[in-house]
Amino acid sequence: MAFMLKIQWDIKSGSEADFKANQEKLCQVMIDDHPGVICYHVDYPSESMSQWVEVYANDAAFAAH
């Protein structure tokens, strides 16, 4: 059964650029190397907050993550 995770990160002041750079690298890895990942979406409602939505096809896909 597919399932979704929603995660919110509060980003330490002064670390925003590093956080975004690392997040972009992680998203690319998820797209290229993780079968069963249906969606891996990131949004920034503010400079100090990041919200992620991750949808996995099943438990095995999540465990591989």
Rosetta blueprint (number, residue, H / E / L):
1 M L
2 A L
3 F E
4 M E
5 L E
6 K E
7 I E
8 Q E
9 W E
10 D E
11 I L
12 K L
13 S L
14 G L
15 S L
16 E H
17 A H
18 D H
19 F H
20 K H
21 A H
22 N H
23 Q H
24 E H
25 K H
26 L H
27 C H
28 Q H
29 V H
30 M H
31 I H
32 D H
33 D H
34 H L
35 P L
36 G L
37 V E
38 I E
39 C E
40 Y E
41 H E
42 V E
43 D E
44 Y E
45 P E
46 S E
47 E L
48 S L
49 M E
50 S E
51 Q E
52 W E
53 V E
54 E E
55 V E
56 Y E
57 A L
58 N L
59 D H
60 A H
61 A H
62 F H
63 A H
64 A H
65 H L
